[in-house]
Amino acid sequence: MAQPRRSGMMRAMALPQHIVILTGAGISAESGIDTFRDGGGLWEQHRVEDVATPEAFERAPDLVLRFYDMRRAAIQERHPNAAHHWLARLEREWPAHVAGGSVTVVTQNVDDLHLRAGSQAVIAMHGQHLSAWCTTCDARHRWTGPLIDRPPCPSCEARALRPDIVWFGEVPYEMDAIMAAMDRADLFVSIGTSGAVYPAAGLVRLAREIGAETLELNLERSQGSAWFDETRLGRATEVVPAWVDEMLKRKE
């Protein structure tokens, strides 16, 4: 297995054709969305074990549903920030900048801010707040209202809807699609992640193994920072637009 090396400047390279970007809570924090570690935030008022596991839902469904109803309502009051918009711009312009180029965003976030900013190629590996999953018929529906009153599933009418969120102990969504994107990546970029939650935290090691360049954009160094070729520290609304602008100005 490749060994970590100290973060420094990325070596000079040809423009990457395929870019895979992993985003975490840090990219949405400046839009006012709490992270797990925010002091005074919703997550500080509840233990993860009480609201974000299948066991918690079985044990105290009302508590879990009220918690996610609050989160769902709060997210709809937030707006994409400059980091989201500049990533959407990179996705739009990269295929014209580099022949056959692509940009794929893999997000750990359960908000819809990437989509509202205009990104199309988004893989939401931990699910989405604005979606409800019927555990009876397996249908998923866009959902903006509360679930606490056990509304019927629009497909089968069973009152078996739950938040369409990957809880701790569950398997992330679309891992095959994520691995397919990683297999062809020339550049892997991690934005606003702690490097503590797997399997997302292991993607940088996979990128290194396949020979992709690696870049970390974060407020502070992540737990996996040593695995990146380069780390740039700062607010997402500053470092992301600066990096995208730099990429779009580069010539082949």
SEKE-591811 format. One record per residue: y, x, z of N, C-alpha, C in turn. Coordinates in Angstrom, 3 decimals. Each point is the difference from the previous one (the first is absolute). Last residue first. Example, Ala and Ser with C-alpha at 12.3 -4.5 7.8 and 13.67 -1.06 7.14 Angstrom:
BEGIN
{rec {-2.250,12.850,7.080},{1.190,0.820,0.060},{1.090,-0.770,0.730}} {rec {-5.720,0.290,-0.070},{1.190,-0.890,0.000},{1.200,0.900,0.000}} 
# end
This chain:
BEGIN
{rec {23.608,-3.546,-21.446},{-1.310,0.614,-0.263},{0.186,1.348,-0.669}} {rec {3.662,-2.115,3.439},{-0.411,-0.024,-1.397},{-1.368,0.664,-0.140}} {rec {3.137,-2.670,4.146},{-0.809,1.125,-0.456},{-0.432,-0.196,-1.445}} {rec {2.404,-3.233,2.652},{0.860,0.970,-0.680},{-0.782,1.202,-0.508}} {rec {-1.967,-3.512,2.595},{0.439,-0.596,-1.269},{0.938,0.915,-0.777}} {rec {-1.597,1.287,4.343},{-1.115,-0.125,-0.918},{0.457,-0.494,-1.372}} {rec {3.183,0.220,3.501},{-0.422,1.341,-0.410},{-1.125,-0.076,-1.035}} {rec {1.350,-3.993,2.036},{1.045,0.481,-0.908},{-0.353,1.388,-0.539}} {rec {-2.784,-1.746,3.312},{-0.181,-0.731,-1.266},{1.024,0.472,-1.021}} {rec {0.423,1.755,4.358},{-1.192,0.510,-0.684},{-0.206,-0.693,-1.340}} {rec {3.527,-1.517,2.728},{0.272,1.367,-0.451},{-1.187,0.574,-0.756}} {rec {-0.426,-4.295,2.053},{0.852,-0.014,-1.194},{0.283,1.404,-0.538}} {rec {-2.515,-0.130,4.012},{-0.724,-0.596,-1.127},{0.883,-0.093,-1.245}} {rec {1.784,1.592,4.183},{-0.880,0.973,-0.648},{-0.738,-0.591,-1.192}} {rec {3.039,-2.787,2.542},{0.689,1.182,-0.518},{-0.953,0.904,-0.780}} {rec {-1.385,-3.997,2.264},{1.053,-0.448,-0.919},{0.811,1.162,-0.564}} {rec {-3.378,0.747,3.318},{-0.598,-0.395,-1.274},{1.057,-0.404,-1.010}} {rec {1.097,3.607,3.808},{-0.146,-1.452,-0.103},{-0.534,-0.368,-1.378}} {rec {-1.317,4.867,1.573},{1.245,-0.775,-0.045},{-0.297,-1.483,-0.070}} {rec {-2.598,5.089,-1.267},{0.271,-0.875,1.126},{1.347,-0.692,-0.150}} {rec {-4.198,2.452,-3.050},{1.453,-0.192,0.054},{0.287,-1.046,1.067}} {rec {-4.274,3.551,-1.681},{0.463,-1.096,0.839},{1.518,-0.033,-0.026}} {rec {-4.526,2.172,-3.057},{1.413,-0.005,0.381},{0.282,-1.221,0.865}} {rec {-4.421,1.111,-1.269},{0.642,1.163,-0.601},{1.454,0.106,0.442}} {rec {-3.736,-2.446,3.138},{0.873,-0.209,-1.150},{0.582,1.314,-0.508}} {rec {-2.859,-0.679,3.964},{-0.772,-0.121,-1.229},{0.868,-0.108,-1.242}} {rec {1.620,0.144,4.614},{-0.449,1.318,-0.456},{-0.776,-0.058,-1.308}} {rec {1.520,-3.996,2.398},{1.032,0.703,-0.764},{-0.466,1.332,-0.575}} {rec {-2.002,-3.940,2.657},{-0.660,0.743,-1.074},{0.947,0.856,-0.813}} {rec {1.449,-2.737,3.658},{-1.142,0.719,0.565},{-0.723,0.823,-1.055}} {rec {5.124,-0.866,-0.997},{-1.119,-0.850,0.373},{-1.110,0.845,0.622}} {rec {5.545,0.842,-0.118},{-1.299,0.429,-0.510},{-1.106,-0.911,0.523}} {rec {4.724,-2.230,-0.542},{-0.480,1.166,0.735},{-1.376,0.362,-0.530}} {rec {2.425,-3.143,-2.319},{1.050,0.227,0.983},{-0.334,1.209,0.860}} {rec {-1.893,-0.235,-5.055},{-0.167,-0.668,1.282},{1.179,0.298,0.918}} {rec {-2.972,1.129,-4.789},{1.380,-0.400,0.267},{-0.037,-0.841,1.269}} {rec {-3.465,3.674,-2.820},{0.233,-0.918,1.106},{1.500,-0.245,0.147}} {rec {-3.812,1.821,-4.016},{1.358,0.010,0.549},{0.109,-1.045,1.095}} {rec {-3.677,2.902,-3.663},{0.186,-0.924,1.119},{1.379,0.174,0.614}} {rec {-3.380,0.931,-4.835},{1.083,0.445,0.867},{0.227,-1.052,1.091}} {rec {-4.886,0.499,-2.254},{1.318,-0.606,-0.155},{1.018,0.682,0.902}} {rec {-4.971,0.793,-0.482},{0.977,0.888,-0.605},{1.373,-0.593,-0.234}} {rec {-4.189,-1.664,2.255},{-0.031,-0.202,-1.449},{1.075,0.802,-0.720}} {rec {-0.429,0.185,4.773},{-1.315,0.342,-0.548},{-0.058,-0.158,-1.514}} {rec {3.895,-1.308,2.459},{-0.142,1.453,-0.047},{-1.315,0.400,-0.658}} {rec {0.747,-4.559,0.776},{0.903,0.493,-1.043},{-0.121,1.512,-0.149}} {rec {-2.314,-2.024,3.531},{-0.636,-0.307,-1.283},{0.855,0.525,-1.147}} {rec {1.817,0.302,4.231},{-1.093,0.967,-0.143},{-0.750,-0.231,-1.304}} {rec {3.373,-3.032,1.154},{0.588,1.288,-0.353},{-1.085,1.061,-0.160}} {rec {-1.166,-4.391,1.480},{0.262,0.091,-1.444},{0.604,1.337,-0.400}} {rec {-1.225,-1.793,4.534},{-0.849,0.976,-0.669},{0.295,0.178,-1.478}} {rec {2.160,-3.213,2.951},{0.386,1.347,0.406},{-0.835,1.079,-0.687}} {rec {-0.962,-4.685,-0.607},{1.223,0.423,-0.699},{0.370,1.445,0.318}} {rec {-3.800,-2.813,1.810},{-0.190,1.136,-0.909},{1.268,0.506,-0.702}} {rec {0.713,-0.508,4.555},{-0.931,0.240,-1.100},{-0.509,-1.334,-0.554}} {rec {4.460,1.938,2.981},{-0.877,-1.136,-0.280},{-0.845,0.291,-1.235}} {rec {3.469,2.962,1.767},{-0.920,-0.253,1.109},{-1.037,-1.069,-0.308}} {rec {4.144,1.848,-2.311},{-1.163,0.845,-0.215},{-1.068,-0.207,1.055}} {rec {4.479,-2.158,-0.846},{-0.259,0.809,1.194},{-1.135,0.984,-0.211}} {rec {3.635,-2.029,-3.802},{-1.279,-0.255,0.663},{-0.181,0.939,1.188}} {rec {3.575,-0.491,-3.759},{0.133,-0.804,1.207},{-1.291,-0.313,0.713}} {rec {-0.722,1.855,-4.703},{1.343,-0.362,0.452},{-0.082,-0.850,1.260}} {rec {-2.872,3.551,-3.702},{-0.122,-0.832,1.196},{1.385,-0.237,0.569}} {rec {-2.464,1.569,-4.980},{1.188,0.001,0.846},{-0.216,-0.967,1.157}} {rec {-2.660,2.916,-4.290},{-0.166,-0.968,1.085},{1.187,0.143,0.941}} {rec {-1.504,1.401,-5.420},{0.911,0.168,1.130},{-0.244,-1.116,0.995}} {rec {-2.676,0.299,-3.764},{0.500,1.373,-0.112},{0.925,0.334,1.169}} {rec {-4.248,-3.840,-0.782},{1.333,0.382,0.468},{0.283,1.479,-0.249}} {rec {-4.046,-2.913,-0.788},{0.771,0.509,-1.132},{1.389,0.489,0.411}} {rec {-3.203,-1.723,3.170},{-0.805,0.854,-0.868},{0.805,0.592,-1.154}} {rec {1.792,-3.299,3.087},{0.010,1.366,0.507},{-0.738,0.951,-0.933}} {rec {-0.035,-4.617,-0.955},{1.344,0.549,-0.199},{0.060,1.456,0.452}} {rec {-3.976,-2.291,0.778},{0.173,0.178,-1.447},{1.372,0.588,-0.297}} {rec {-0.994,-1.195,4.446},{-0.727,1.207,-0.392},{0.145,0.274,-1.498}} {rec {1.857,-3.971,1.669},{0.717,1.153,0.550},{-0.674,1.289,-0.424}} {rec {-2.098,-4.030,-1.100},{1.198,0.191,-0.824},{0.801,1.199,0.484}} {rec {-3.742,-1.247,2.535},{-0.443,0.481,-1.308},{1.199,0.272,-0.906}} {rec {0.734,-1.966,4.251},{-0.268,1.435,0.087},{-0.487,0.559,-1.335}} {rec {1.782,-4.622,1.669},{0.158,0.686,-1.290},{-0.220,1.508,0.071}} {rec {0.803,-2.292,4.752},{-0.186,-0.619,-1.303},{0.104,1.032,-1.120}} {rec {-1.718,1.091,5.201},{1.192,-0.218,-0.827},{-0.348,-0.584,-1.360}} {rec {-3.006,-0.834,4.424},{0.080,0.918,-1.141},{1.256,-0.300,-0.814}} {rec {-0.571,-0.791,5.499},{-0.347,-0.601,-1.288},{0.220,1.014,-1.126}} {rec {1.076,0.910,4.595},{-1.435,-0.236,-0.043},{-0.459,-0.650,-1.287}} {rec {4.925,-0.817,1.413},{-0.738,1.183,0.418},{-1.485,-0.340,0.104}} {rec {2.614,-3.074,-3.363},{0.122,0.369,1.407},{-0.798,1.256,0.294}} {rec {2.374,-2.371,-4.426},{-1.134,0.826,0.389},{0.229,0.452,1.442}} {rec {1.918,-4.617,-2.304},{0.337,1.331,0.482},{-1.292,0.735,0.333}} {rec {1.646,-4.823,-1.295},{-0.708,0.838,-0.965},{0.357,1.465,0.251}} {rec {-0.194,-4.386,3.530},{0.867,0.954,-0.692},{-0.825,0.897,-0.921}} {rec {-2.199,-4.637,0.754},{0.418,1.072,0.902},{0.966,0.903,-0.747}} {rec {-2.665,-5.284,-0.357},{0.894,1.041,-0.510},{0.316,1.012,1.096}} {rec {-2.800,-4.290,-0.334},{-0.572,1.305,0.337},{0.849,1.139,-0.550}} {rec {-0.773,-5.262,-0.269},{1.062,0.521,0.865},{-0.457,1.347,0.559}} {rec {-1.276,-2.604,-4.838},{-0.476,0.424,1.322},{1.165,0.542,0.802}} {rec {0.211,-1.467,-4.666},{0.477,-0.873,1.074},{-0.590,0.321,1.367}} {rec {-0.275,2.210,-4.559},{-1.174,-0.741,0.482},{0.307,-0.960,1.142}} {rec {3.499,2.499,-2.479},{-1.152,-0.018,-0.904},{-1.129,-0.900,0.490}} {rec {4.160,0.879,2.443},{0.298,-0.729,-1.232},{-1.191,-0.106,-0.949}} {rec {-0.337,0.301,5.447},{-0.013,0.898,-1.156},{0.306,-0.804,-1.252}} {rec {1.871,-1.751,4.757},{-1.211,0.074,-0.829},{0.156,1.007,-1.128}} {rec {2.501,0.530,4.888},{0.112,-0.779,-1.242},{-1.259,0.148,-0.842}} {rec {1.346,1.248,4.980},{-1.257,-0.074,-0.758},{0.130,-0.868,-1.239}} {rec {3.483,1.468,3.239},{-0.456,-1.395,0.014},{-1.273,-0.222,-0.805}} {rec {2.224,4.313,0.280},{-0.408,-0.396,1.341},{-0.547,-1.429,0.060}} {rec {1.984,2.746,-3.707},{-1.428,-0.316,-0.018},{-0.473,-0.582,1.326}} {rec {5.079,0.344,-2.994},{-0.856,0.318,1.141},{-1.456,-0.379,-0.242}} {rec {3.055,1.166,-4.328},{0.211,-0.766,1.218},{-0.931,0.424,1.122}} {rec {-0.037,1.705,-4.590},{1.271,0.367,0.611},{0.265,-0.713,1.323}} {rec {-4.052,1.579,-3.924},{0.279,-0.828,1.174},{1.282,0.481,0.678}} {rec {-3.775,0.337,-4.555},{1.313,0.410,0.498},{0.389,-0.962,1.110}} {rec {-5.164,0.656,-0.807},{1.145,-0.748,-0.492},{1.288,0.623,0.536}} {rec {-5.833,0.662,-0.740},{1.239,0.532,0.552},{1.169,-0.721,-0.660}} {rec {-5.711,-0.915,0.988},{1.196,-0.051,-0.841},{1.187,0.610,0.735}} {rec {-4.694,-0.775,1.556},{0.403,1.350,-0.411},{1.220,-0.002,-0.927}} {rec {-2.389,-3.672,2.565},{-0.246,0.102,-1.448},{0.418,1.336,-0.595}} {rec {0.191,-0.686,4.822},{-1.070,-0.889,-0.443},{-0.318,0.192,-1.481}} {rec {3.569,2.206,2.409},{-1.291,0.611,0.335},{-1.176,-0.900,-0.356}} {rec {5.159,0.698,-1.961},{-0.904,-1.024,0.515},{-1.362,0.630,0.242}} {rec {5.204,2.107,-0.111},{-1.382,0.126,-0.474},{-0.840,-1.085,0.655}} {rec {5.559,1.136,-1.302},{-0.966,-0.528,0.958},{-1.380,0.022,-0.635}} {rec {5.255,2.510,-0.577},{-1.258,-0.449,-0.586},{-0.890,-0.498,1.129}} {rec {4.229,2.560,0.320},{0.276,-1.238,-0.728},{-1.222,-0.463,-0.783}} {rec {-0.108,4.049,2.572},{0.396,-1.079,0.901},{0.166,-1.326,-0.733}} {rec {-3.396,3.889,-1.671},{1.391,-0.420,-0.106},{0.281,-1.143,0.968}} {rec {-3.789,4.576,-0.811},{0.289,-1.417,-0.144},{1.483,-0.298,-0.029}} {rec {-2.014,4.419,0.147},{-0.167,-0.662,1.295},{0.336,-1.484,-0.064}} {rec {0.340,2.952,-3.824},{-1.315,0.282,0.565},{-0.248,-0.682,1.341}} {rec {2.909,-0.672,-4.552},{0.259,-0.260,1.418},{-1.311,0.134,0.773}} {rec {2.186,1.781,-4.865},{-1.269,-0.310,0.657},{0.274,-0.129,1.489}} {rec {3.058,-0.192,-4.859},{-0.055,0.167,1.453},{-1.378,-0.411,0.509}} {rec {3.025,0.311,-4.547},{-1.296,0.629,0.274},{-0.095,0.337,1.478}} {rec {4.005,-1.995,-1.526},{-1.081,-0.830,-0.506},{-1.368,0.544,0.386}} {rec {5.554,0.094,1.822},{-1.226,0.745,-0.291},{-1.093,-0.961,-0.426}} {rec {4.503,-1.308,1.507},{-0.318,0.072,-1.420},{-1.212,0.834,-0.350}} {rec {2.107,-1.571,4.321},{0.863,1.011,-0.609},{-0.300,0.185,-1.482}} {rec {-2.621,-2.894,2.695},{1.333,-0.582,-0.166},{0.986,0.992,-0.607}} {rec {-4.363,1.488,1.015},{-0.052,-1.003,-1.066},{1.382,-0.599,-0.240}} {rec {-0.503,3.000,3.577},{-0.188,0.710,-1.270},{0.035,-0.991,-1.167}} {rec {0.161,-1.779,4.386},{1.264,0.589,-0.443},{-0.136,0.811,-1.286}} {rec {-2.922,-2.947,3.100},{0.000,-0.112,-1.468},{1.217,0.682,-0.609}} {rec {-3.208,0.933,4.724},{1.143,-0.746,-0.511},{-0.082,-0.035,-1.523}} {rec {-2.988,2.432,2.892},{-0.423,-1.370,-0.299},{1.193,-0.887,-0.340}} {rec {-1.399,5.660,-0.340},{0.846,-1.047,0.555},{-0.485,-1.378,-0.419}} {rec {-1.685,4.302,-1.456},{-0.623,-0.433,1.248},{0.762,-1.176,0.609}} {rec {-0.302,1.673,-5.401},{0.767,-0.202,1.226},{-0.880,-0.444,1.156}} {rec {0.286,2.488,-5.165},{-1.006,-0.475,0.962},{0.736,-0.159,1.323}} {rec {1.556,0.465,-5.423},{0.378,-0.016,1.405},{-1.157,-0.591,0.803}} {rec {0.666,2.573,-5.059},{-0.719,-0.986,0.798},{0.435,0.129,1.449}} {rec {1.515,1.543,-5.355},{0.314,0.107,1.420},{-0.730,-1.133,0.717}} {rec {-0.205,2.918,-5.130},{-0.164,-1.182,0.842},{0.388,0.323,1.430}} {rec {0.146,1.917,-5.726},{0.151,0.148,1.432},{-0.185,-1.312,0.754}} {rec {-0.024,1.361,-4.915},{-1.200,-0.471,0.673},{0.065,0.054,1.506}} {rec {3.576,2.885,-2.138},{-0.890,-0.800,-0.834},{-1.273,-0.372,0.752}} {rec {4.712,0.817,2.305},{-1.189,0.810,-0.270},{-0.986,-0.876,-0.775}} {rec {4.137,-1.879,0.777},{0.389,1.375,0.297},{-1.128,0.976,-0.311}} {rec {-0.556,-4.712,-0.310},{0.859,0.456,-1.099},{0.403,1.460,0.185}} {rec {-2.621,-2.122,3.350},{-0.765,0.017,-1.255},{0.823,0.449,-1.204}} {rec {2.180,-0.452,4.343},{-0.877,1.161,-0.165},{-0.816,-0.028,-1.290}} {rec {3.164,-3.487,1.769},{0.492,1.019,-0.929},{-0.977,1.140,-0.259}} {rec {-0.816,-3.846,3.045},{0.479,-0.523,-1.294},{0.240,1.110,-1.009}} {rec {-1.226,1.126,4.470},{-1.110,-0.647,-0.692},{0.415,-0.496,-1.379}} {rec {3.330,1.777,2.791},{-0.898,1.053,-0.472},{-1.175,-0.601,-0.766}} {rec {2.940,-2.975,2.112},{0.626,0.624,-1.173},{-0.898,1.092,-0.572}} {rec {-1.282,-1.994,3.998},{-0.182,-0.949,-1.102},{0.610,0.559,-1.282}} {rec {0.683,2.430,3.882},{-1.402,0.117,-0.413},{-0.298,-0.966,-1.140}} {rec {4.246,-0.221,1.936},{-0.139,1.214,-0.799},{-1.445,0.247,-0.408}} {rec {1.020,-3.699,2.830},{0.583,-0.188,-1.329},{-0.164,1.243,-0.876}} {rec {-1.414,0.107,4.581},{-0.839,-0.912,-0.793},{0.523,-0.110,-1.439}} {rec {2.610,2.489,2.989},{-1.270,0.691,-0.270},{-0.926,-0.870,-0.841}} {rec {4.154,-1.765,1.587},{0.151,0.911,-1.140},{-1.305,0.711,-0.340}} {rec {-0.774,-4.548,2.504},{1.083,0.975,0.117},{-0.013,0.953,-1.194}} {rec {-1.671,-5.464,1.000},{-0.331,1.365,-0.414},{1.203,0.922,0.176}} {rec {-0.267,-4.210,3.251},{0.223,0.262,-1.426},{-0.405,1.431,-0.342}} {rec {-0.833,-4.416,3.983},{0.328,1.395,-0.303},{0.089,0.203,-1.510}} {rec {-1.363,-4.061,2.234},{1.432,0.180,0.229},{0.449,1.415,-0.324}} {rec {-4.579,-1.412,-0.171},{0.719,-0.744,-1.045},{1.516,0.079,0.164}} {rec {-2.965,1.926,3.230},{-0.016,0.764,-1.244},{0.780,-0.704,-1.105}} {rec {-0.665,-2.153,4.234},{0.968,1.099,0.064},{0.074,0.763,-1.315}} {rec {-3.215,-3.489,0.560},{1.362,-0.533,-0.075},{1.028,1.126,-0.037}} {rec {-4.492,1.181,0.607},{0.175,-0.570,-1.339},{1.420,-0.526,-0.178}} {rec {-1.324,1.569,4.266},{0.149,1.096,-0.952},{0.287,-0.520,-1.406}} {rec {-0.953,-3.149,3.360},{1.282,0.661,0.261},{0.249,1.114,-1.004}} {rec {-4.149,-2.087,-0.143},{1.025,-0.943,-0.464},{1.385,0.589,0.212}} {rec {-3.644,2.338,1.728},{0.166,0.205,-1.438},{0.952,-1.013,-0.620}} {rec {-0.929,-0.371,4.634},{0.525,1.337,-0.257},{0.261,0.198,-1.488}} {rec {-2.153,-3.933,1.376},{1.433,-0.023,0.326},{0.651,1.348,-0.284}} {rec {-4.681,-0.321,-0.551},{0.703,-0.757,-1.032},{1.498,-0.058,0.285}} {rec {-2.802,2.078,3.227},{0.032,0.769,-1.243},{0.805,-0.734,-1.071}} {rec {-0.729,-2.216,4.101},{0.854,1.174,0.198},{0.151,0.778,-1.297}} {rec {-3.021,-3.596,0.000},{1.384,-0.455,0.051},{0.966,1.162,0.176}} {rec {-4.766,0.807,0.078},{0.556,-0.264,-1.328},{1.464,-0.457,0.034}} {rec {-3.467,2.653,3.136},{1.267,-0.691,0.272},{0.712,-0.314,-1.318}} {rec {-4.519,1.831,0.062},{0.218,-0.220,1.430},{1.228,-0.862,0.278}} {rec {-1.214,1.394,-4.435},{-1.066,-0.852,0.519},{0.267,-0.392,1.459}} {rec {2.920,3.005,-2.066},{0.134,-1.301,-0.644},{-1.060,-0.975,0.493}} {rec {-0.168,4.485,1.443},{1.148,-0.683,0.600},{0.165,-1.393,-0.581}} {rec {-3.279,2.802,-1.836},{-0.397,-0.456,1.330},{1.132,-0.745,0.692}} {rec {0.718,2.138,-4.180},{-0.771,-1.242,-0.142},{-0.402,-0.573,1.354}} {rec {4.457,2.889,-0.147},{-1.435,0.251,-0.185},{-0.708,-1.332,-0.211}} {rec {4.791,0.843,1.296},{-0.295,0.591,-1.312},{-1.452,0.440,-0.142}} {rec {2.353,-1.912,4.029},{0.532,-0.743,-1.145},{-0.466,0.507,-1.358}} {rec {-1.193,1.779,4.499},{0.222,-1.429,0.268},{0.418,-0.793,-1.229}} {rec {-0.715,4.831,0.196},{-1.277,-0.655,0.252},{0.139,-1.504,0.196}} {rec {3.818,2.820,-0.444},{-0.690,-0.161,-1.278},{-1.295,-0.782,0.190}} {rec {3.884,-0.881,3.462},{-0.955,1.054,-0.291},{-0.672,-0.289,-1.345}} {rec {5.014,-1.676,1.304},{-1.409,-0.399,-0.098},{-0.852,1.237,-0.228}} {rec {4.748,0.231,0.355},{-0.240,-1.128,0.893},{-1.461,-0.451,0.004}} {rec {1.777,3.431,-2.862},{0.029,0.493,1.377},{-0.321,-1.109,0.994}} {rec {0.382,-0.885,-4.668},{-1.252,0.674,0.303},{-0.015,0.521,1.430}} {rec {3.906,-2.081,-1.782},{-1.073,-0.957,0.260},{-1.292,0.688,0.407}} {rec {4.330,2.857,1.014},{-0.423,-0.827,-1.120},{-1.146,-0.922,0.381}} {rec {2.202,3.494,2.740},{0.625,-1.313,0.042},{-0.430,-0.929,-1.102}} {rec {-0.728,4.977,-1.033},{0.302,-0.445,1.346},{0.706,-1.338,-0.039}} {rec {-3.432,1.896,-3.813},{1.389,-0.323,0.324},{0.139,-0.438,1.450}} {rec {-4.053,1.258,-2.706},{0.510,0.843,1.080},{1.439,-0.283,0.372}} {rec {-2.508,-2.203,-3.568},{-0.857,-0.062,1.188},{0.656,0.686,1.189}} {rec {3.477,-1.712,-3.459},{-1.235,0.747,-0.159},{-0.823,-0.154,1.277}} {rec {3.947,-3.401,-2.277},{-0.528,0.819,1.080},{-1.233,0.775,-0.444}} {rec {4.138,-1.614,-3.126},{-1.359,-0.419,0.329},{-0.578,0.971,1.021}} {rec {4.408,0.158,-2.370},{-0.055,-0.767,1.237},{-1.371,-0.498,0.379}} {rec {1.509,2.949,-3.653},{0.253,-1.394,-0.350},{-0.086,-0.903,1.229}} {rec {-0.997,4.624,0.200},{1.444,-0.137,-0.221},{0.380,-1.371,-0.546}} {rec {-4.581,1.143,0.740},{0.704,-0.036,1.282},{1.497,-0.205,-0.184}} {rec {-3.493,0.611,-3.459},{0.548,-1.333,0.250},{0.800,-0.091,1.295}} {rec {-2.210,4.012,-1.442},{0.823,-0.383,-1.146},{0.641,-1.364,0.215}} {rec {-3.039,1.958,3.232},{1.305,0.650,-0.036},{0.869,-0.406,-1.164}} {rec {-4.666,-1.393,0.730},{1.015,-0.786,0.697},{1.389,0.603,-0.094}} {rec {-3.207,1.634,-3.821},{-0.309,-0.518,1.321},{1.204,-0.671,0.619}} {rec {-2.282,1.808,-5.179},{1.128,-0.326,0.869},{-0.491,-0.596,1.308}} {rec {-1.613,3.189,-4.598},{-0.449,-0.720,1.192},{1.213,-0.279,0.872}} {rec {-0.901,1.221,-5.493},{0.901,0.033,1.148},{-0.584,-0.852,1.116}} {rec {-1.299,2.712,-4.975},{-0.452,-0.970,0.997},{0.859,0.180,1.240}} {rec {0.222,1.360,-5.591},{0.499,0.163,1.362},{-0.561,-1.114,0.874}} {rec {-0.800,2.626,-5.113},{-0.359,-1.127,0.864},{0.388,0.299,1.450}} {rec {1.264,3.102,-3.322},{-0.133,-1.202,-0.809},{-0.236,-1.221,0.885}} {rec {2.802,4.755,1.097},{-1.246,-0.745,0.194},{-0.018,-1.236,-0.885}} {rec {2.597,4.644,-1.165},{0.222,-1.335,0.534},{-1.330,-0.728,0.172}} {rec {-0.257,5.194,0.369},{0.403,-0.940,-1.037},{0.213,-1.360,0.639}} {rec {0.767,4.111,3.199},{-1.091,-0.612,-0.733},{0.571,-0.870,-1.100}} {rec {1.049,3.737,4.464},{0.477,-0.545,-1.261},{-1.179,-0.547,-0.790}} {rec {-0.427,0.005,5.301},{0.065,0.982,-1.079},{0.458,-0.680,-1.289}} {rec {1.501,-1.652,4.932},{-1.051,-0.185,-0.982},{0.152,1.033,-1.104}} {rec {1.634,0.908,5.056},{0.464,-0.524,-1.275},{-1.174,-0.138,-0.950}} {rec {-1.345,-0.332,4.953},{1.096,0.803,-0.516},{0.493,-0.613,-1.282}} {rec {-3.860,-0.444,4.443},{0.880,-0.702,-0.932},{1.135,0.918,-0.423}} {rec {-4.864,1.856,1.441},{1.293,-0.349,0.570},{0.883,-0.651,-1.051}} {rec {-5.246,-0.605,-0.364},{0.904,1.137,-0.070},{1.371,-0.460,0.466}} {rec {-5.659,-1.557,0.401},{1.440,-0.288,-0.027},{0.800,1.272,-0.150}} {rec {-4.937,-0.397,-2.170},{0.616,0.175,1.310},{1.498,-0.297,-0.084}} {rec {-4.578,-1.825,-2.920},{1.247,0.752,-0.019},{0.591,0.072,1.396}} {rec {-5.299,-0.427,-0.645},{1.203,-0.846,0.000},{1.248,0.877,0.000}} 
# end
